[in-house]
């Protein structure tokens, strides 16, 4: 039962995904793109956020006015806590750069709460959503395409 509950929070039900290449190859832009990151490794954002930033640069070069967002809702989100600002300095710098470029980064408040981490444990440049999958669904309802960023890609 716990595994089923866990899966419900980690994977948006019926979430259709697309690839960055598909979005870039489209004749017209979608309403936006939401990047999903779900990894069990707290260190994952060190490698994945630079890939997200590169994807954002490609998207903005092709579609200058495209709306973008990032949702992190696995173990990697814990690196974004204020107490890890020095340990994961480059990760925090990447998220601040996203914020200054009008790209919000959301983490999963429910997942955080399972480990005793509260919204106040994250800096102001990290938005704590009630759940990561629900945040993704909200973007998809607005016409955003879902692009998953994985360590194994």
DOVOMAR-112581 format. One record per atom (N, C-alpha, C, CB): residue in three letters; x, y, z; atom name. Coordinates in steps of 0.001 Angstrom, whole numbers, padded with zeros to 6 digits. Glycine has a CB too. Layout:
BEGIN
- rest | px | py | pz | atom
- ALA | X | Y | Z | CA
...
# end
This chain:
BEGIN
- rest | px | py | pz | atom
- UNK | 000826 | -001190 | 000000 | N
- UNK | 000000 | 000000 | 000000 | CA
- UNK | 000873 | 001258 | 000000 | C
- UNK | -000941 | -000004 | 001211 | CB
- UNK | 001926 | 001252 | 000832 | N
- UNK | 002820 | 002405 | 000899 | CA
- UNK | 003494 | 002639 | -000445 | C
- UNK | 003877 | 002206 | 001994 | CB
- UNK | 003874 | 001554 | -001132 | N
- UNK | 004501 | 001699 | -002450 | CA
- UNK | 003536 | 002344 | -003441 | C
- UNK | 004969 | 000329 | -002981 | CB
- UNK | 002262 | 001976 | -003372 | N
- UNK | 001270 | 002568 | -004258 | CA
- UNK | 001106 | 004057 | -003968 | C
- UNK | -000072 | 001847 | -004114 | CB
- UNK | 001031 | 004412 | -002695 | N
- UNK | 000927 | 005821 | -002307 | CA
- UNK | 002154 | 006586 | -002787 | C
- UNK | 000772 | 005960 | -000774 | CB
- UNK | 003339 | 006022 | -002590 | N
- UNK | 004584 | 006645 | -003028 | CA
- UNK | 004559 | 006895 | -004527 | C
- UNK | 005786 | 005770 | -002656 | CB
- UNK | 004113 | 005893 | -005287 | N
- UNK | 004060 | 006033 | -006745 | CA
- UNK | 003096 | 007140 | -007165 | C
- UNK | 003644 | 004707 | -007389 | CB
- UNK | 002008 | 007292 | -006448 | N
- UNK | 001043 | 008345 | -006773 | CA
- UNK | 001653 | 009730 | -006638 | C
- UNK | -000180 | 008234 | -005878 | CB
- UNK | 002560 | 009891 | -005687 | N
- UNK | 003171 | 011197 | -005498 | CA
- UNK | 004343 | 011427 | -006439 | C
- UNK | 003626 | 011350 | -004072 | CB
- UNK | 004985 | 010367 | -006884 | N
- UNK | 006160 | 010531 | -007732 | CA
- UNK | 005835 | 010620 | -009210 | C
- UNK | 007101 | 009404 | -007507 | CB
- UNK | 004768 | 009989 | -009660 | N
- UNK | 004477 | 009942 | -011076 | CA
- UNK | 003104 | 010548 | -011335 | C
- UNK | 004546 | 008498 | -011601 | CB
- UNK | 003037 | 011644 | -012044 | N
- UNK | 001735 | 012213 | -012365 | CA
- UNK | 000907 | 011212 | -013178 | C
- UNK | 001901 | 013538 | -013143 | CB
- UNK | -000305 | 010941 | -012736 | N
- UNK | -001162 | 009974 | -013418 | CA
- UNK | -001433 | 010417 | -014848 | C
- UNK | -002485 | 009790 | -012657 | CB
- UNK | -001141 | 009521 | -015779 | N
- UNK | -001433 | 009804 | -017172 | CA
- UNK | -000618 | 010937 | -017772 | C
- UNK | -002859 | 010116 | -017311 | CB
- UNK | 000497 | 011256 | -017156 | N
- UNK | 001298 | 012381 | -017627 | CA
- UNK | 001979 | 012022 | -018941 | C
- UNK | 002344 | 012788 | -016571 | CB
- UNK | 001559 | 012667 | -019999 | N
- UNK | 002180 | 012467 | -021301 | CA
- UNK | 003480 | 013244 | -021331 | C
- UNK | 001237 | 012907 | -022456 | CB
- UNK | 004518 | 012599 | -021812 | N
- UNK | 005814 | 013275 | -021886 | CA
- UNK | 006195 | 013478 | -023346 | C
- UNK | 006910 | 012463 | -021141 | CB
- UNK | 007088 | 014406 | -023527 | N
- UNK | 007647 | 014669 | -024842 | CA
- UNK | 009148 | 014850 | -024647 | C
- UNK | 006984 | 015936 | -025523 | CB
- UNK | 009869 | 014917 | -025731 | N
- UNK | 011309 | 015143 | -025622 | CA
- UNK | 011620 | 016588 | -025975 | C
- UNK | 012096 | 014175 | -026540 | CB
- UNK | 012755 | 017039 | -025551 | N
- UNK | 013205 | 018385 | -025891 | CA
- UNK | 013288 | 018526 | -027410 | C
- UNK | 014579 | 018691 | -025236 | CB
- UNK | 013777 | 017492 | -028079 | N
- UNK | 013912 | 017534 | -029530 | CA
- UNK | 012560 | 017707 | -030212 | C
- UNK | 014590 | 016269 | -030032 | CB
- UNK | 011515 | 017055 | -029673 | N
- UNK | 010179 | 017201 | -030246 | CA
- UNK | 009672 | 018638 | -030101 | C
- UNK | 009201 | 016224 | -029575 | CB
- UNK | 009903 | 019221 | -028945 | N
- UNK | 009461 | 020604 | -028732 | CA
- UNK | 010221 | 021541 | -029662 | C
- UNK | 009666 | 021028 | -027255 | CB
- UNK | 011540 | 021359 | -029739 | N
- UNK | 012354 | 022223 | -030599 | CA
- UNK | 011995 | 022067 | -032072 | C
- UNK | 013830 | 021919 | -030399 | CB
- UNK | 011543 | 020886 | -032462 | N
- UNK | 011200 | 020629 | -033857 | CA
- UNK | 009794 | 021035 | -034241 | C
- UNK | 011379 | 019198 | -034149 | CB
- UNK | 009004 | 021466 | -033288 | N
- UNK | 007618 | 021842 | -033576 | CA
- UNK | 007559 | 023136 | -034377 | C
- UNK | 006822 | 021993 | -032274 | CB
- UNK | 006538 | 023251 | -035188 | N
- UNK | 006357 | 024462 | -036001 | CA
- UNK | 006016 | 025666 | -035135 | C
- UNK | 005257 | 024245 | -037044 | CB
- UNK | 005294 | 025422 | -034064 | N
- UNK | 004934 | 026519 | -033154 | CA
- UNK | 005159 | 026039 | -031717 | C
- UNK | 003435 | 026980 | -033371 | CB
- UNK | 005373 | 026977 | -030815 | N
- UNK | 005680 | 026578 | -029440 | CA
- UNK | 004433 | 026126 | -028687 | C
- UNK | 006342 | 027730 | -028695 | CB
- UNK | 004626 | 025238 | -027707 | N
- UNK | 003524 | 024948 | -026794 | CA
- UNK | 003348 | 026155 | -025873 | C
- UNK | 003789 | 023633 | -025969 | CB
- UNK | 002331 | 026128 | -025053 | N
- UNK | 002136 | 027215 | -024077 | CA
- UNK | 003359 | 027345 | -023174 | C
- UNK | 000866 | 026963 | -023221 | CB
- UNK | 004008 | 026226 | -022930 | N
- UNK | 005192 | 026225 | -022095 | CA
- UNK | 005764 | 024834 | -021996 | C
- UNK | 004879 | 026768 | -020716 | CB
- UNK | 006859 | 024727 | -021249 | N
- UNK | 007501 | 023442 | -020970 | CA
- UNK | 007758 | 023378 | -019482 | C
- UNK | 008831 | 023262 | -021785 | CB
- UNK | 007392 | 022251 | -018878 | N
- UNK | 007728 | 021990 | -017487 | CA
- UNK | 008713 | 020820 | -017481 | C
- UNK | 006438 | 021677 | -016622 | CB
- UNK | 009855 | 021049 | -016874 | N
- UNK | 010879 | 020021 | -016743 | CA
- UNK | 010655 | 019295 | -015429 | C
- UNK | 012313 | 020631 | -016812 | CB
- UNK | 010638 | 017970 | -015480 | N
- UNK | 010470 | 017162 | -014280 | CA
- UNK | 011779 | 016456 | -013947 | C
- UNK | 009331 | 016137 | -014465 | CB
- UNK | 012176 | 016570 | -012692 | N
- UNK | 013354 | 015860 | -012190 | CA
- UNK | 012911 | 015016 | -011003 | C
- UNK | 014508 | 016857 | -011785 | CB
- UNK | 013150 | 013708 | -011079 | N
- UNK | 012857 | 012791 | -009973 | CA
- UNK | 014009 | 011804 | -009896 | C
- UNK | 011473 | 012049 | -010170 | CB
- UNK | 014881 | 011996 | -008955 | N
- UNK | 016012 | 011105 | -008736 | CA
- UNK | 016092 | 010802 | -007242 | C
- UNK | 017347 | 011736 | -009261 | CB
- UNK | 016636 | 009689 | -006905 | N
- UNK | 016781 | 009323 | -005503 | CA
- UNK | 018061 | 009848 | -004882 | C
- UNK | 016734 | 007837 | -005359 | CB
- UNK | 018883 | 010499 | -005673 | N
- UNK | 020208 | 010927 | -005246 | CA
- UNK | 020224 | 012425 | -004965 | C
- UNK | 021255 | 010572 | -006308 | CB
- UNK | 020570 | 012785 | -003745 | N
- UNK | 020624 | 014201 | -003357 | CA
- UNK | 021611 | 014994 | -004210 | C
- UNK | 021005 | 014326 | -001887 | CB
- UNK | 022625 | 014327 | -004757 | N
- UNK | 023636 | 014999 | -005577 | CA
- UNK | 023200 | 015200 | -007033 | C
- UNK | 024921 | 014206 | -005544 | CB
- UNK | 022075 | 014648 | -007432 | N
- UNK | 021674 | 014634 | -008847 | CA
- UNK | 021540 | 016020 | -009461 | C
- UNK | 020371 | 013909 | -008994 | CB
- UNK | 021101 | 017003 | -008703 | N
- UNK | 020892 | 018330 | -009287 | CA
- UNK | 022192 | 018969 | -009762 | C
- UNK | 020220 | 019239 | -008277 | CB
- UNK | 023306 | 018562 | -009209 | N
- UNK | 024600 | 019102 | -009652 | CA
- UNK | 024829 | 018836 | -011132 | C
- UNK | 025745 | 018494 | -008830 | CB
- UNK | 024388 | 017690 | -011603 | N
- UNK | 024541 | 017347 | -013018 | CA
- UNK | 023320 | 017728 | -013845 | C
- UNK | 024809 | 015865 | -013165 | CB
- UNK | 022145 | 017658 | -013246 | N
- UNK | 020918 | 017850 | -014026 | CA
- UNK | 020534 | 019309 | -014246 | C
- UNK | 019789 | 017153 | -013349 | CB
- UNK | 020772 | 020180 | -013285 | N
- UNK | 020399 | 021587 | -013482 | CA
- UNK | 021171 | 022255 | -014620 | C
- UNK | 020626 | 022362 | -012201 | CB
- UNK | 022464 | 021979 | -014804 | N
- UNK | 023131 | 022541 | -015989 | CA
- UNK | 022502 | 022047 | -017299 | C
- UNK | 024620 | 022185 | -015968 | CB
- UNK | 022034 | 020807 | -017325 | N
- UNK | 021345 | 020296 | -018515 | CA
- UNK | 020018 | 021023 | -018726 | C
- UNK | 021105 | 018777 | -018389 | CB
- UNK | 019308 | 021302 | -017633 | N
- UNK | 018058 | 022052 | -017733 | CA
- UNK | 018340 | 023458 | -018255 | C
- UNK | 017340 | 022115 | -016361 | CB
- UNK | 019358 | 024090 | -017724 | N
- UNK | 019687 | 025449 | -018170 | CA
- UNK | 020055 | 025476 | -019655 | C
- UNK | 020843 | 026019 | -017334 | CB
- UNK | 020772 | 024462 | -020136 | N
- UNK | 021104 | 024372 | -021556 | CA
- UNK | 019837 | 024171 | -022387 | C
- UNK | 022100 | 023220 | -021809 | CB
- UNK | 018932 | 023323 | -021920 | N
- UNK | 017670 | 023106 | -022623 | CA
- UNK | 016861 | 024395 | -022685 | C
- UNK | 016854 | 021999 | -021939 | CB
- UNK | 016862 | 025138 | -021598 | N
- UNK | 016150 | 026418 | -021563 | CA
- UNK | 016742 | 027385 | -022584 | C
- UNK | 016207 | 027034 | -020148 | CB
- UNK | 018063 | 027422 | -022674 | N
- UNK | 018712 | 028301 | -023653 | CA
- UNK | 018304 | 027912 | -025076 | C
- UNK | 020252 | 028240 | -023502 | CB
- UNK | 018258 | 026613 | -025361 | N
- UNK | 017845 | 026152 | -026688 | CA
- UNK | 016390 | 026525 | -026972 | C
- UNK | 018031 | 024632 | -026807 | CB
- UNK | 015521 | 026322 | -025985 | N
- UNK | 014106 | 026646 | -026165 | CA
- UNK | 013896 | 028141 | -026373 | C
- UNK | 013298 | 026171 | -024962 | CB
- UNK | 014594 | 028941 | -025586 | N
- UNK | 014429 | 030391 | -025706 | CA
- UNK | 015010 | 030915 | -027027 | C
- UNK | 015101 | 031100 | -024519 | CB
- UNK | 016045 | 030254 | -027540 | N
- UNK | 016587 | 030645 | -028837 | CA
- UNK | 015574 | 030349 | -029948 | C
- UNK | 017919 | 029911 | -029111 | CB
- UNK | 014869 | 029248 | -029827 | N
- UNK | 013875 | 028842 | -030846 | CA
- UNK | 012543 | 029565 | -030662 | C
- UNK | 013645 | 027322 | -030789 | CB
- UNK | 012102 | 029676 | -029404 | N
- UNK | 010817 | 030291 | -029067 | CA
- UNK | 011043 | 031303 | -027942 | C
- UNK | 009761 | 029208 | -028645 | CB
- UNK | 011426 | 032526 | -028260 | N
- UNK | 011836 | 033501 | -027240 | CA
- UNK | 010837 | 033761 | -026115 | C
- UNK | 012125 | 034776 | -027899 | CB
- UNK | 009556 | 033640 | -026382 | N
- UNK | 008555 | 033974 | -025370 | CA
- UNK | 007981 | 032764 | -024636 | C
- UNK | 007440 | 034727 | -026009 | CB
- UNK | 008585 | 031602 | -024800 | N
- UNK | 008045 | 030389 | -024191 | CA
- UNK | 008122 | 030461 | -022663 | C
- UNK | 008801 | 029153 | -024704 | CB
- UNK | 007088 | 029964 | -022016 | N
- UNK | 007047 | 029888 | -020558 | CA
- UNK | 007689 | 028578 | -020114 | C
- UNK | 005582 | 029997 | -020029 | CB
- UNK | 008431 | 028623 | -019014 | N
- UNK | 009176 | 027456 | -018553 | CA
- UNK | 009070 | 027311 | -017041 | C
- UNK | 010646 | 027555 | -018974 | CB
- UNK | 009190 | 026076 | -016570 | N
- UNK | 009187 | 025795 | -015134 | CA
- UNK | 009923 | 024483 | -014898 | C
- UNK | 007729 | 025728 | -014570 | CB
- UNK | 010353 | 024276 | -013654 | N
- UNK | 011039 | 023052 | -013251 | CA
- UNK | 010356 | 022524 | -011997 | C
- UNK | 012570 | 023304 | -013002 | CB
- UNK | 010116 | 021210 | -011960 | N
- UNK | 009576 | 020562 | -010765 | CA
- UNK | 010528 | 019446 | -010370 | C
- UNK | 008126 | 020012 | -011011 | CB
- UNK | 011040 | 019531 | -009160 | N
- UNK | 011922 | 018515 | -008585 | CA
- UNK | 011158 | 017857 | -007443 | C
- UNK | 013291 | 019137 | -008084 | CB
- UNK | 010931 | 016537 | -007540 | N
- UNK | 010150 | 015916 | -006475 | CA
- UNK | 010652 | 014544 | -006058 | C
- UNK | 008732 | 015803 | -006902 | CB
- UNK | 011960 | 014364 | -006142 | N
- UNK | 012598 | 013163 | -005609 | CA
- UNK | 013592 | 013553 | -004535 | C
- UNK | 013296 | 012360 | -006727 | CB
- UNK | 014455 | 012636 | -004176 | N
- UNK | 015449 | 012884 | -003131 | CA
- UNK | 016384 | 014036 | -003429 | C
- UNK | 016253 | 011659 | -002908 | CB
- UNK | 016552 | 014353 | -004712 | N
- UNK | 017434 | 015453 | -005101 | CA
- UNK | 016961 | 016798 | -004564 | C
- UNK | 017542 | 015520 | -006608 | CB
- UNK | 015664 | 016935 | -004310 | N
- UNK | 015134 | 018225 | -003849 | CA
- UNK | 015710 | 018645 | -002500 | C
- UNK | 013621 | 018161 | -003754 | CB
- UNK | 016191 | 017691 | -001722 | N
- UNK | 016689 | 018026 | -000391 | CA
- UNK | 017991 | 018827 | -000424 | C
- UNK | 016895 | 016764 | 000405 | CB
- UNK | 018720 | 018770 | -001533 | N
- UNK | 019927 | 019593 | -001685 | CA
- UNK | 019580 | 021078 | -001727 | C
- UNK | 020688 | 019198 | -002961 | CB
- UNK | 018325 | 021388 | -001968 | N
- UNK | 017902 | 022780 | -002094 | CA
- UNK | 017529 | 023424 | -000763 | C
- UNK | 016736 | 022867 | -003029 | CB
- UNK | 017665 | 022693 | 000318 | N
- UNK | 017399 | 023282 | 001624 | CA
- UNK | 018426 | 024376 | 001929 | C
- UNK | 017419 | 022196 | 002723 | CB
- UNK | 017996 | 025364 | 002657 | N
- UNK | 018873 | 026477 | 003023 | CA
- UNK | 020134 | 025979 | 003729 | C
- UNK | 018125 | 027472 | 003922 | CB
- UNK | 020010 | 024974 | 004551 | N
- UNK | 021178 | 024487 | 005308 | CA
- UNK | 022250 | 023861 | 004419 | C
- UNK | 020733 | 023471 | 006341 | CB
- UNK | 021915 | 023550 | 003167 | N
- UNK | 022890 | 022978 | 002233 | CA
- UNK | 023366 | 023991 | 001199 | C
- UNK | 022291 | 021776 | 001527 | CB
- UNK | 023130 | 025256 | 001464 | N
- UNK | 023493 | 026304 | 000500 | CA
- UNK | 024989 | 026297 | 000196 | C
- UNK | 023079 | 027679 | 001032 | CB
- UNK | 025836 | 026059 | 001188 | N
- UNK | 027288 | 026024 | 000939 | CA
- UNK | 027718 | 024705 | 000326 | C
- UNK | 028060 | 026261 | 002235 | CB
- UNK | 027193 | 023601 | 000841 | N
- UNK | 027572 | 022277 | 000334 | CA
- UNK | 027200 | 022100 | -001141 | C
- UNK | 026903 | 021185 | 001171 | CB
- UNK | 026055 | 022640 | -001529 | N
- UNK | 025576 | 022565 | -002907 | CA
- UNK | 025508 | 023969 | -003510 | C
- UNK | 024188 | 021876 | -002970 | CB
- UNK | 026596 | 024697 | -003375 | N
- UNK | 026621 | 026097 | -003814 | CA
- UNK | 026272 | 026247 | -005296 | C
- UNK | 027995 | 026700 | -003550 | CB
- UNK | 026823 | 025399 | -006162 | N
- UNK | 026544 | 025531 | -007598 | CA
- UNK | 025084 | 025228 | -007909 | C
- UNK | 027451 | 024599 | -008408 | CB
- UNK | 024486 | 024310 | -007189 | N
- UNK | 023073 | 023988 | -007375 | CA
- UNK | 022219 | 025196 | -007002 | C
- UNK | 022670 | 022752 | -006527 | CB
- UNK | 022523 | 025797 | -005859 | N
- UNK | 021768 | 026971 | -005415 | CA
- UNK | 021971 | 028144 | -006379 | C
- UNK | 022193 | 027376 | -003987 | CB
- UNK | 023174 | 028293 | -006905 | N
- UNK | 023423 | 029351 | -007888 | CA
- UNK | 022609 | 029113 | -009156 | C
- UNK | 024922 | 029430 | -008228 | CB
- UNK | 022521 | 027837 | -009593 | N
- UNK | 021721 | 027514 | -010780 | CA
- UNK | 020248 | 027846 | -010556 | C
- UNK | 021876 | 026028 | -011142 | CB
- UNK | 019732 | 027535 | -009370 | N
- UNK | 018319 | 027802 | -009090 | CA
- UNK | 018066 | 029310 | -009005 | C
- UNK | 017885 | 027108 | -007774 | CB
- UNK | 018998 | 030042 | -008428 | N
- UNK | 018859 | 031501 | -008381 | CA
- UNK | 018898 | 032087 | -009794 | C
- UNK | 019977 | 032126 | -007510 | CB
- UNK | 019739 | 031529 | -010656 | N
- UNK | 019797 | 031991 | -012048 | CA
- UNK | 018481 | 031695 | -012763 | C
- UNK | 020975 | 031323 | -012797 | CB
- UNK | 017898 | 030525 | -012500 | N
- UNK | 016593 | 030214 | -013074 | CA
- UNK | 015555 | 031235 | -012617 | C
- UNK | 016153 | 028790 | -012681 | CB
- UNK | 015553 | 031508 | -011313 | N
- UNK | 014576 | 032452 | -010758 | CA
- UNK | 014737 | 033835 | -011380 | C
- UNK | 014723 | 032542 | -009230 | CB
- UNK | 015979 | 034269 | -011569 | N
- UNK | 016190 | 035592 | -012163 | CA
- UNK | 015837 | 035605 | -013646 | C
- UNK | 017640 | 036033 | -011971 | CB
- UNK | 015740 | 034410 | -014252 | N
- UNK | 015345 | 034292 | -015652 | CA
- UNK | 013848 | 033954 | -015777 | C
- UNK | 016197 | 033216 | -016356 | CB
- UNK | 013101 | 034162 | -014699 | N
- UNK | 011646 | 033926 | -014665 | CA
- UNK | 011267 | 032468 | -014906 | C
- UNK | 010962 | 034791 | -015700 | CB
- UNK | 012104 | 031548 | -014409 | N
- UNK | 011804 | 030121 | -014481 | CA
- UNK | 011683 | 029612 | -013047 | C
- UNK | 012913 | 029331 | -015286 | CB
- UNK | 010454 | 029396 | -012577 | N
- UNK | 010292 | 028921 | -011208 | CA
- UNK | 010742 | 027474 | -011049 | C
- UNK | 008847 | 029059 | -010779 | CB
- UNK | 011291 | 027177 | -009890 | N
- UNK | 011625 | 025801 | -009537 | CA
- UNK | 010785 | 025433 | -008327 | C
- UNK | 013163 | 025626 | -009245 | CB
- UNK | 010018 | 024346 | -008470 | N
- UNK | 009139 | 023860 | -007420 | CA
- UNK | 009679 | 022551 | -006855 | C
- UNK | 007706 | 023672 | -007953 | CB
- UNK | 009536 | 022366 | -005562 | N
- UNK | 009819 | 021086 | -004922 | CA
- UNK | 008524 | 020571 | -004304 | C
- UNK | 010949 | 021223 | -003842 | CB
- UNK | 008522 | 019307 | -003932 | N
- UNK | 007324 | 018653 | -003413 | CA
- UNK | 007257 | 018771 | -001887 | C
- UNK | 007297 | 017174 | -003836 | CB
- UNK | 006292 | 019533 | -001410 | N
- UNK | 006109 | 019711 | 000022 | CA
- UNK | 005719 | 018431 | 000733 | C
- UNK | 005073 | 020754 | 000273 | CB
- UNK | 004928 | 017583 | 000079 | N
- UNK | 004531 | 016320 | 000712 | CA
- UNK | 005734 | 015422 | 000909 | C
- UNK | 003470 | 015598 | -000129 | CB
- UNK | 006545 | 015259 | -000130 | N
- UNK | 007743 | 014432 | -000016 | CA
- UNK | 008664 | 014987 | 001066 | C
- UNK | 008484 | 014356 | -001368 | CB
- UNK | 008839 | 016286 | 001087 | N
- UNK | 009687 | 016910 | 002107 | CA
- UNK | 009153 | 016623 | 003507 | C
- UNK | 009778 | 018431 | 001878 | CB
- UNK | 007832 | 016710 | 003663 | N
- UNK | 007243 | 016513 | 004999 | CA
- UNK | 007459 | 015102 | 005522 | C
- UNK | 005753 | 016817 | 004965 | CB
- UNK | 007568 | 014129 | 004633 | N
- UNK | 007824 | 012753 | 005069 | CA
- UNK | 009163 | 012636 | 005786 | C
- UNK | 007791 | 011802 | 003873 | CB
- UNK | 010051 | 013593 | 005559 | N
- UNK | 011377 | 013586 | 006175 | CA
- UNK | 011535 | 014718 | 007183 | C
- UNK | 012455 | 013693 | 005106 | CB
- UNK | 010428 | 015301 | 007596 | N
- UNK | 010469 | 016361 | 008598 | CA
- UNK | 010972 | 017694 | 008072 | C
- UNK | 011323 | 015937 | 009729 | CB
- UNK | 010985 | 017867 | 006776 | N
- UNK | 011453 | 019108 | 006160 | CA
- UNK | 010229 | 019972 | 005845 | C
- UNK | 012299 | 018820 | 004859 | CB
- UNK | 010261 | 021208 | 006281 | N
- UNK | 009133 | 022123 | 006110 | CA
- UNK | 009417 | 023129 | 004990 | C
- UNK | 008834 | 022863 | 007432 | CB
- UNK | 008399 | 023826 | 004517 | N
- UNK | 008625 | 024862 | 003502 | CA
- UNK | 009634 | 025919 | 003967 | C
- UNK | 007303 | 025536 | 003144 | CB
- UNK | 009663 | 026192 | 005242 | N
- UNK | 010594 | 027189 | 005785 | CA
- UNK | 012049 | 026740 | 005711 | C
- UNK | 010237 | 027498 | 007223 | CB
- UNK | 012288 | 025456 | 005452 | N
- UNK | 013649 | 024932 | 005341 | CA
- UNK | 014272 | 025205 | 003970 | C
- UNK | 013649 | 023440 | 005613 | CB
- UNK | 013475 | 025747 | 003053 | N
- UNK | 013959 | 026069 | 001712 | CA
- UNK | 014090 | 027584 | 001571 | C
- UNK | 013007 | 025496 | 000624 | CB
- UNK | 015058 | 028048 | 000771 | N
- UNK | 015200 | 029502 | 000555 | CA
- UNK | 014043 | 030046 | -000278 | C
- UNK | 016543 | 029818 | -000144 | CB
- UNK | 013900 | 031337 | -000286 | N
- UNK | 012788 | 032001 | -000965 | CA
- UNK | 012771 | 031747 | -002470 | C
- UNK | 012849 | 033483 | -000708 | CB
- UNK | 013915 | 031455 | -003084 | N
- UNK | 013949 | 031232 | -004525 | CA
- UNK | 013522 | 029811 | -004922 | C
- UNK | 015340 | 031508 | -005044 | CB
- UNK | 013118 | 028995 | -003951 | N
- UNK | 012576 | 027661 | -004204 | CA
- UNK | 011113 | 027672 | -003775 | C
- UNK | 013391 | 026546 | -003438 | CB
- UNK | 010218 | 027344 | -004708 | N
- UNK | 008796 | 027286 | -004368 | CA
- UNK | 008464 | 025884 | -003882 | C
- UNK | 007907 | 027675 | -005589 | CB
- UNK | 007818 | 025799 | -002729 | N
- UNK | 007394 | 024509 | -002190 | CA
- UNK | 005925 | 024314 | -002568 | C
- UNK | 007603 | 024435 | -000622 | CB
- UNK | 005697 | 023410 | -003513 | N
- UNK | 004345 | 023081 | -003959 | CA
- UNK | 003756 | 022033 | -003018 | C
- UNK | 004348 | 022566 | -005433 | CB
- UNK | 002434 | 021965 | -002914 | N
- UNK | 001850 | 020921 | -002073 | CA
- UNK | 002324 | 019524 | -002488 | C
- UNK | 000325 | 020994 | -002134 | CB
- UNK | 002280 | 019214 | -003793 | N
- UNK | 002873 | 017977 | -004313 | CA
- UNK | 003476 | 018272 | -005683 | C
- UNK | 001807 | 016824 | -004404 | CB
- UNK | 004552 | 017584 | -005985 | N
- UNK | 005189 | 017755 | -007288 | CA
- UNK | 004289 | 017322 | -008436 | C
- UNK | 006481 | 016977 | -007337 | CB
- UNK | 003693 | 016116 | -008366 | N
- UNK | 002828 | 015683 | -009468 | CA
- UNK | 001647 | 016625 | -009712 | C
- UNK | 002310 | 014292 | -009190 | CB
- UNK | 001047 | 017142 | -008644 | N
- UNK | -000069 | 018081 | -008832 | CA
- UNK | 000419 | 019365 | -009500 | C
- UNK | -000741 | 018408 | -007477 | CB
- UNK | 001613 | 019813 | -009155 | N
- UNK | 002169 | 021015 | -009782 | CA
- UNK | 002367 | 020778 | -011275 | C
- UNK | 003509 | 021415 | -009115 | CB
- UNK | 002877 | 019603 | -011620 | N
- UNK | 003075 | 019256 | -013031 | CA
- UNK | 001731 | 019220 | -013755 | C
- UNK | 003797 | 017889 | -013165 | CB
- UNK | 000734 | 018588 | -013153 | N
- UNK | -000593 | 018533 | -013777 | CA
- UNK | -001153 | 019939 | -014003 | C
- UNK | -001563 | 017712 | -012904 | CB
- UNK | -000940 | 020836 | -013055 | N
- UNK | -001429 | 022215 | -013236 | CA
- UNK | -000795 | 022853 | -014475 | C
- UNK | -001122 | 023072 | -011979 | CB
- UNK | 000518 | 022652 | -014629 | N
- UNK | 001177 | 023195 | -015826 | CA
- UNK | 000628 | 022547 | -017097 | C
- UNK | 002702 | 022984 | -015744 | CB
- UNK | 000429 | 021233 | -017056 | N
- UNK | -000099 | 020558 | -018242 | CA
- UNK | -001502 | 021049 | -018587 | C
- UNK | -000114 | 019046 | -018026 | CB
- UNK | -002303 | 021338 | -017585 | N
- UNK | -003643 | 021877 | -017836 | CA
- UNK | -003574 | 023246 | -018512 | C
- UNK | -004429 | 021981 | -016523 | CB
- UNK | -002464 | 023937 | -018336 | N
- UNK | -002252 | 025232 | -018996 | CA
- UNK | -001644 | 025070 | -020390 | C
- UNK | -001346 | 026117 | -018140 | CB
- UNK | -001429 | 023811 | -020826 | N
- UNK | -000891 | 023554 | -022152 | CA
- UNK | 000610 | 023344 | -022208 | C
- UNK | -001244 | 024664 | -023033 | CB
- UNK | 001253 | 023229 | -021058 | N
- UNK | 002692 | 022986 | -021031 | CA
- UNK | 002976 | 021544 | -021437 | C
- UNK | 003275 | 023283 | -019626 | CB
- UNK | 004098 | 021346 | -022122 | N
- UNK | 004597 | 020019 | -022433 | CA
- UNK | 005497 | 019567 | -021275 | C
- UNK | 005370 | 020009 | -023799 | CB
- UNK | 005432 | 018302 | -020944 | N
- UNK | 006256 | 017728 | -019881 | CA
- UNK | 007500 | 017093 | -020491 | C
- UNK | 005454 | 016683 | -019058 | CB
- UNK | 008671 | 017554 | -020039 | N
- UNK | 009952 | 016989 | -020473 | CA
- UNK | 010655 | 016478 | -019221 | C
- UNK | 010841 | 018056 | -021246 | CB
- UNK | 010897 | 015185 | -019184 | N
- UNK | 011577 | 014581 | -018036 | CA
- UNK | 013083 | 014637 | -018250 | C
- UNK | 011111 | 013116 | -017819 | CB
- UNK | 013771 | 015043 | -017205 | N
- UNK | 015236 | 015082 | -017225 | CA
- UNK | 015714 | 013989 | -016276 | C
- UNK | 015800 | 016510 | -016805 | CB
- UNK | 016463 | 013039 | -016807 | N
- UNK | 016918 | 011896 | -016023 | CA
- UNK | 018436 | 011790 | -016057 | C
- UNK | 016286 | 010602 | -016543 | CB
- UNK | 018971 | 011252 | -014992 | N
- UNK | 020416 | 011053 | -014912 | CA
- UNK | 020904 | 010083 | -015971 | C
- UNK | 020804 | 010551 | -013534 | CB
- UNK | 020091 | 009079 | -016291 | N
- UNK | 020528 | 008056 | -017250 | CA
- UNK | 020416 | 008502 | -018701 | C
- UNK | 019722 | 006804 | -017057 | CB
- UNK | 019834 | 009653 | -018964 | N
- UNK | 019690 | 010142 | -020338 | CA
- UNK | 021003 | 010629 | -020896 | C
- UNK | 018668 | 011255 | -020402 | CB
# end
